[in-house]
Amino acid sequence: MTGRRIQLPPVDTLVFMSSSRVRKEVDEALRVFVDRQRPGVLGIDDDLAPMLSTLQDLLAGGKRLRPAFCYWGWRGLGGQDGPAIVTAAASLELLQASALIHDDVMDASDTRRGLPSVHRRFQAMHEAAGWPGSAEGFGTSAAILLGDLALAWAGQLYDTSGLAEDTLVLGRPTYDLMRTEVMCGQYLDLVEQAHGGPTGDGGPRGRGTVASALRVVEYKSAKYSVERPLQLGAAMAGGGPETIASLSRYGLPLGIAFQLRDDVLGVFGDPAETGKPAGDDLREGKRTVLVALALEGATPAQAAVVRDRLGDPALDRAGVDELRSIIVDTGGLAACESMIGEYAGEAHTALETAPITEEAKVALADLAIVATARRG
């Protein structure tokens, strides 16, 4: 990591148009797939209609970054453009939907992408119907099932994308690895939260540190968001082991920078941009790199406030502002911004020598800006 400012190459207008087209085609592929599933699902029982409408609403949001990285991994190794590769890449949005639904259950999040989170939506449905039993328990159970369904459908959409079977076979090891890593990363996040609780001692393995938070970032987000989608596209296009490995030198640091930016937005972002209330990550008690950096530079008194108030679901605006001030005053925010710049710079340096087409390099440089830009 150099920390220097990277001068990105000018982005070709045709690449911008192509990326925009890919996003629209991903949207369409998802709509068509869910509509194709509808008769079979409703043929089981009409009571399943809310499952379909809830999933469709969740799928309507998002920036489609994972399909975009997959698409340009494919094109970067000479793969031909067409609806089949876009459909295969779109399956990553179903995988993402599964992860988001389950993540919101574990974090007890109330909102996602400006809408009620899936478990809260089903809870509200139970309450409005006046059904007996626990509305909250119903919402949690329904969300878990819908997340499982989205995970199953991700594989189905990939397999029925229209790409040749020998092409799909080339990508399956990467697809399987990505699913394994994100589940393992989610568990590591749970362990991090458990060991980084109010005592803040981190446990015997030094959890609650910047290093341990970065480990969660790598497996829960960075690999899954950038590195593996990019490698999936390249693998399907016939990329060899050396080529696939070389893409990690771009994908992994960019994925880390992407998640660090998300961590900053989770505390300081505009709710209109993030789709979640201001400071929601603080109420949920997320032990992010940003928080670890703040604790690293905190006085004992500041650290005590963070450990006392982080994870308080009743944290009000004044409490959010107090924690924000500590994160700024300790240098945590500045250190996190510096890390984002360094990781993004490392990714761009690797991109310059990556064995992919120039068109893909330009597109991936543009995606790097989208993934790490300050927003909100």
C-alpha positions as CSV (number, residue, x, y, z in Angstrom):
1,M,0.0,0.0,0.0
2,T,1.5,3.3,-1.1
3,G,-1.1,5.8,0.2
4,R,-0.4,8.0,-3.0
5,R,-3.3,9.5,-4.9
6,I,-4.0,7.5,-8.0
7,Q,-4.8,9.2,-11.3
8,L,-7.3,7.0,-12.9
9,P,-7.4,6.8,-16.7
10,P,-10.3,8.5,-18.6
11,V,-13.3,6.3,-18.8
12,D,-14.5,5.6,-22.3
13,T,-18.1,6.6,-23.0
14,L,-18.8,3.2,-24.6
15,V,-17.7,1.5,-21.4
16,F,-20.1,3.7,-19.3
17,M,-22.9,2.8,-21.8
18,S,-22.1,-0.9,-21.6
19,S,-22.0,-0.9,-17.8
20,S,-25.4,0.9,-17.6
21,R,-26.8,-1.6,-20.1
22,V,-25.5,-4.5,-18.0
23,R,-27.3,-3.1,-14.9
24,K,-30.6,-2.8,-16.8
25,E,-30.2,-6.3,-18.2
26,V,-29.5,-7.7,-14.7
27,D,-32.7,-6.0,-13.5
28,E,-34.6,-7.6,-16.3
29,A,-33.0,-11.1,-15.8
30,L,-34.0,-11.0,-12.1
31,R,-37.6,-9.9,-12.9
32,V,-38.0,-12.6,-15.6
33,F,-36.6,-15.3,-13.2
34,V,-38.9,-14.5,-10.3
35,D,-41.9,-14.3,-12.7
36,R,-40.9,-17.7,-14.0
37,Q,-40.9,-19.1,-10.5
38,R,-44.3,-17.5,-9.7
39,P,-46.7,-20.2,-11.1
40,G,-44.9,-23.0,-9.4
41,V,-44.8,-21.2,-6.0
42,L,-48.4,-20.0,-6.1
43,G,-49.4,-23.5,-7.3
44,I,-48.3,-24.7,-3.9
45,D,-50.5,-22.1,-2.1
46,D,-51.6,-18.5,-2.5
47,D,-50.3,-17.8,1.0
48,L,-46.8,-17.8,-0.6
49,A,-47.5,-14.6,-2.5
50,P,-46.0,-12.3,0.1
51,M,-42.7,-14.3,-0.2
52,L,-42.5,-13.4,-3.9
53,S,-43.5,-9.7,-3.5
54,T,-41.1,-9.2,-0.6
55,L,-38.2,-10.8,-2.6
56,Q,-39.0,-8.7,-5.6
57,D,-39.0,-5.5,-3.6
58,L,-35.6,-6.3,-2.1
59,L,-34.2,-7.2,-5.5
60,A,-35.3,-3.9,-6.9
61,G,-32.6,-2.1,-4.9
62,G,-28.8,-2.3,-5.1
63,K,-26.1,-1.0,-7.4
64,R,-25.4,-4.4,-9.1
65,L,-21.7,-4.2,-8.3
66,R,-21.2,-8.0,-7.9
67,P,-22.8,-8.8,-11.3
68,A,-20.7,-6.0,-12.9
69,F,-17.5,-7.4,-11.5
70,C,-18.5,-10.9,-12.8
71,Y,-19.4,-9.5,-16.2
72,W,-16.1,-7.7,-16.6
73,G,-14.1,-10.6,-15.4
74,W,-15.7,-12.6,-18.2
75,R,-15.2,-9.8,-20.8
76,G,-11.7,-9.2,-19.6
77,L,-10.7,-12.7,-20.6
78,G,-12.3,-12.5,-24.1
79,G,-15.8,-13.8,-23.2
80,Q,-18.5,-12.8,-25.6
81,D,-21.2,-10.4,-24.7
82,G,-24.7,-11.6,-24.5
83,P,-27.8,-12.2,-22.3
84,A,-26.5,-15.5,-20.9
85,I,-23.4,-14.1,-19.1
86,V,-25.6,-11.2,-17.7
87,T,-28.1,-13.8,-16.4
88,A,-25.4,-15.9,-14.8
89,A,-23.9,-12.7,-13.2
90,A,-27.4,-11.7,-12.1
91,S,-27.6,-14.9,-9.9
92,L,-25.1,-13.1,-7.6
93,E,-27.9,-10.6,-6.7
94,L,-30.0,-13.5,-5.4
95,L,-27.0,-14.7,-3.3
96,Q,-26.7,-11.1,-2.0
97,A,-30.4,-11.0,-1.2
98,S,-30.0,-14.2,0.9
99,A,-27.0,-12.7,2.7
100,L,-28.8,-9.4,3.4
101,I,-32.0,-11.0,4.7
102,H,-30.1,-13.3,7.1
103,D,-27.7,-10.4,8.1
104,D,-30.6,-8.2,9.0
105,V,-32.1,-10.9,11.2
106,M,-28.9,-11.4,13.0
107,D,-28.4,-7.6,13.5
108,A,-32.1,-7.0,14.3
109,S,-32.1,-4.3,11.6
110,D,-35.3,-2.5,11.1
111,T,-34.6,-1.2,7.6
112,R,-32.9,-2.1,4.4
113,R,-32.5,0.0,1.3
114,G,-35.0,2.5,2.6
115,L,-37.7,-0.1,3.3
116,P,-38.6,-2.2,6.3
117,S,-36.2,-5.2,6.6
118,V,-37.7,-8.5,5.5
119,H,-38.2,-9.9,9.0
120,R,-39.9,-6.6,10.1
121,R,-42.1,-6.7,7.0
122,F,-43.4,-10.2,7.8
123,Q,-43.7,-9.2,11.5
124,A,-45.9,-6.3,10.4
125,M,-48.0,-8.6,8.2
126,H,-48.6,-10.9,11.2
127,E,-49.6,-7.9,13.4
128,A,-51.9,-6.5,10.8
129,A,-53.7,-9.8,10.4
130,G,-54.2,-10.2,14.1
131,W,-52.8,-13.7,14.1
132,P,-52.1,-15.4,17.4
133,G,-48.6,-16.1,18.6
134,S,-45.5,-14.0,18.4
135,A,-45.4,-11.6,15.4
136,E,-41.7,-11.1,15.9
137,G,-41.0,-14.8,15.9
138,F,-43.1,-15.2,12.7
139,G,-41.2,-12.4,11.0
140,T,-37.8,-14.0,11.9
141,S,-38.8,-17.4,10.8
142,A,-40.3,-16.2,7.5
143,A,-37.2,-14.2,6.8
144,I,-34.9,-17.1,7.4
145,L,-36.9,-19.2,5.0
146,L,-37.0,-16.5,2.3
147,G,-33.2,-16.1,2.6
148,D,-32.8,-19.8,2.2
149,L,-35.1,-19.7,-0.9
150,A,-33.0,-16.9,-2.4
151,L,-29.8,-18.9,-1.8
152,A,-31.3,-21.9,-3.6
153,W,-32.6,-19.8,-6.5
154,A,-29.2,-18.2,-6.9
155,G,-27.8,-21.6,-7.9
156,Q,-30.8,-22.3,-10.1
157,L,-30.5,-19.0,-12.0
158,Y,-26.7,-19.6,-12.6
159,D,-27.4,-23.2,-13.9
160,T,-30.2,-22.0,-16.2
161,S,-28.5,-18.9,-17.4
162,G,-28.1,-20.2,-21.0
163,L,-24.3,-20.5,-20.8
164,A,-22.9,-23.9,-22.0
165,E,-22.6,-26.5,-19.3
166,D,-18.8,-26.8,-19.8
167,T,-18.6,-23.0,-19.2
168,L,-20.7,-23.3,-16.0
169,V,-18.5,-26.1,-14.8
170,L,-15.5,-23.9,-15.0
171,G,-17.1,-21.4,-12.7
172,R,-18.7,-23.7,-10.1
173,P,-15.6,-24.1,-7.9
174,T,-15.3,-20.3,-7.5
175,Y,-19.1,-20.0,-7.0
176,D,-19.0,-22.7,-4.3
177,L,-16.0,-21.1,-2.6
178,M,-17.6,-17.7,-2.5
179,R,-20.7,-19.1,-0.8
180,T,-18.6,-20.9,1.8
181,E,-16.5,-17.9,2.5
182,V,-19.4,-15.5,3.0
183,M,-21.0,-17.9,5.5
184,C,-17.8,-18.4,7.4
185,G,-17.2,-14.6,7.3
186,Q,-20.6,-14.1,8.8
187,Y,-19.8,-16.5,11.6
188,L,-16.5,-14.8,12.3
189,D,-18.5,-11.5,12.6
190,L,-20.7,-13.1,15.2
191,V,-17.6,-14.3,17.1
192,E,-16.1,-10.8,16.8
193,Q,-19.3,-9.2,18.3
194,A,-19.4,-11.8,21.1
195,H,-15.7,-11.2,22.1
196,G,-15.9,-7.5,21.6
197,G,-18.8,-6.9,23.9
198,P,-19.0,-4.4,26.8
199,T,-15.8,-5.6,28.5
200,G,-13.9,-5.0,25.3
201,D,-11.1,-7.4,26.3
202,G,-11.1,-9.1,23.0
203,G,-10.7,-12.6,24.4
204,P,-7.6,-14.7,24.3
205,R,-7.1,-14.4,20.5
206,G,-7.0,-10.6,20.5
207,R,-10.4,-10.0,19.0
208,G,-11.8,-6.5,18.9
209,T,-8.6,-5.3,17.2
210,V,-8.1,-3.7,13.8
211,A,-6.5,-6.9,12.6
212,S,-9.4,-9.1,13.7
213,A,-11.9,-6.7,12.2
214,L,-10.0,-6.8,8.9
215,R,-10.2,-10.5,8.9
216,V,-14.0,-10.3,9.1
217,V,-14.0,-7.7,6.3
218,E,-12.0,-10.0,4.1
219,Y,-14.2,-13.0,4.3
220,K,-17.6,-11.5,5.0
221,S,-17.4,-8.8,2.3
222,A,-14.2,-8.2,0.4
223,K,-13.8,-11.6,-1.3
224,Y,-17.6,-12.0,-1.8
225,S,-18.2,-8.5,-3.1
226,V,-15.3,-8.0,-5.6
227,E,-12.6,-10.7,-5.7
228,R,-14.8,-13.8,-6.2
229,P,-17.3,-12.3,-8.6
230,L,-14.4,-11.0,-10.8
231,Q,-12.7,-14.4,-10.6
232,L,-16.0,-16.2,-11.4
233,G,-16.4,-14.3,-14.7
234,A,-12.7,-14.9,-15.6
235,A,-13.0,-18.6,-14.7
236,M,-16.0,-19.1,-16.9
237,A,-14.1,-17.5,-19.7
238,G,-11.4,-20.1,-19.4
239,G,-8.8,-18.1,-17.3
240,G,-6.0,-20.2,-16.0
241,P,-4.8,-20.4,-12.4
242,E,-2.2,-17.6,-12.8
243,T,-4.6,-15.3,-14.4
244,I,-7.3,-15.9,-11.8
245,A,-4.7,-15.4,-9.0
246,S,-3.5,-12.1,-10.6
247,L,-7.1,-10.7,-10.3
248,S,-6.9,-11.1,-6.5
249,R,-4.3,-8.4,-6.5
250,Y,-7.0,-6.0,-7.7
251,G,-10.1,-7.6,-6.3
252,L,-9.2,-8.2,-2.7
253,P,-7.8,-4.7,-1.8
254,L,-10.7,-3.1,-3.6
255,G,-13.1,-5.3,-1.8
256,I,-11.6,-4.2,1.5
257,A,-11.8,-0.5,0.5
258,F,-15.4,-1.1,-0.5
259,Q,-16.4,-2.5,2.9
260,L,-14.4,0.2,4.8
261,R,-16.3,2.8,2.8
262,D,-19.6,1.1,3.8
263,D,-18.5,1.1,7.4
264,V,-17.9,4.9,7.3
265,L,-21.3,5.4,5.6
266,G,-22.9,3.2,8.3
267,V,-21.9,5.8,10.9
268,F,-21.7,9.1,9.0
269,G,-23.7,8.5,5.8
270,D,-26.9,10.3,4.7
271,P,-29.9,8.0,5.3
272,A,-31.3,9.0,1.9
273,E,-28.2,7.4,0.4
274,T,-27.7,4.5,2.8
275,G,-31.4,3.5,3.2
276,K,-30.9,3.1,6.9
277,P,-31.3,5.6,9.9
278,A,-28.3,7.7,10.7
279,G,-25.9,5.8,13.0
280,D,-27.7,2.5,12.7
281,D,-24.4,0.6,12.7
282,L,-23.7,2.1,16.1
283,R,-27.1,0.9,17.5
284,E,-26.5,-2.5,16.1
285,G,-23.1,-2.6,17.8
286,K,-21.1,-3.5,14.7
287,R,-17.4,-4.1,15.6
288,T,-16.1,-2.5,12.4
289,V,-12.6,-1.5,11.5
290,L,-13.7,2.1,12.0
291,V,-14.7,1.3,15.6
292,A,-11.5,-0.6,16.2
293,L,-9.4,2.3,14.9
294,A,-11.3,4.7,17.2
295,L,-10.7,2.4,20.2
296,E,-7.1,2.1,19.3
297,G,-6.6,5.9,19.6
298,A,-9.1,6.5,22.4
299,T,-8.4,7.7,25.9
300,P,-9.7,5.4,28.7
301,A,-12.7,7.7,29.2
302,Q,-13.5,7.7,25.5
303,A,-13.1,4.0,25.2
304,A,-15.5,3.5,28.1
305,V,-18.1,5.6,26.4
306,V,-17.8,3.6,23.2
307,R,-18.0,0.3,25.0
308,D,-21.0,1.4,27.1
309,R,-23.0,2.9,24.3
310,L,-22.1,0.8,21.2
311,G,-24.9,-1.7,20.5
312,D,-27.6,0.2,22.5
313,P,-30.7,-0.2,20.4
314,A,-32.2,2.8,22.2
315,L,-29.3,5.1,21.2
316,D,-30.8,8.5,20.4
317,R,-29.5,11.2,18.1
318,A,-27.5,12.8,20.9
319,G,-25.8,9.4,21.6
320,V,-25.1,8.9,17.9
321,D,-23.5,12.4,17.8
322,E,-21.4,11.6,20.9
323,L,-20.0,8.4,19.4
324,R,-19.4,10.1,16.1
325,S,-17.4,12.8,17.8
326,I,-15.3,10.3,19.6
327,I,-14.6,8.5,16.3
328,V,-13.5,11.7,14.8
329,D,-11.5,13.1,17.8
330,T,-9.6,9.8,18.2
331,G,-8.5,9.9,14.6
332,G,-10.5,6.8,13.8
333,L,-12.3,8.4,10.8
334,A,-9.1,9.9,9.4
335,A,-7.3,6.6,9.7
336,C,-10.1,4.7,8.1
337,E,-10.2,7.2,5.2
338,S,-6.5,6.7,4.8
339,M,-6.8,3.0,4.6
340,I,-9.5,3.3,2.0
341,G,-7.2,5.4,-0.2
342,E,-4.3,3.0,0.3
343,Y,-6.3,-0.1,-0.5
344,A,-7.9,1.5,-3.5
345,G,-4.5,2.7,-4.7
346,E,-3.1,-0.9,-4.3
347,A,-6.0,-2.2,-6.4
348,H,-5.4,0.4,-9.2
349,T,-1.7,-0.4,-9.3
350,A,-2.5,-4.1,-9.8
351,L,-5.1,-3.3,-12.4
352,E,-2.5,-1.6,-14.6
353,T,-0.6,-4.9,-15.1
354,A,-3.6,-7.3,-15.0
355,P,-3.7,-9.7,-18.0
356,I,-7.1,-8.6,-19.2
357,T,-8.4,-6.5,-22.1
358,E,-8.0,-2.7,-22.0
359,E,-11.8,-2.3,-22.2
360,A,-12.2,-4.3,-19.0
361,K,-9.4,-2.3,-17.3
362,V,-11.2,0.9,-18.0
363,A,-14.5,-0.5,-16.8
364,L,-12.9,-1.9,-13.6
365,A,-11.2,1.4,-12.9
366,D,-14.6,3.0,-13.1
367,L,-16.2,0.4,-10.8
368,A,-13.4,1.1,-8.3
369,I,-14.6,4.7,-8.1
370,V,-18.2,3.7,-7.7
371,A,-17.3,1.2,-5.0
372,T,-15.2,3.5,-2.8
373,A,-16.5,7.0,-3.5
374,R,-17.6,9.2,-0.6
375,R,-21.4,9.5,-0.5
376,G,-23.9,11.0,1.8
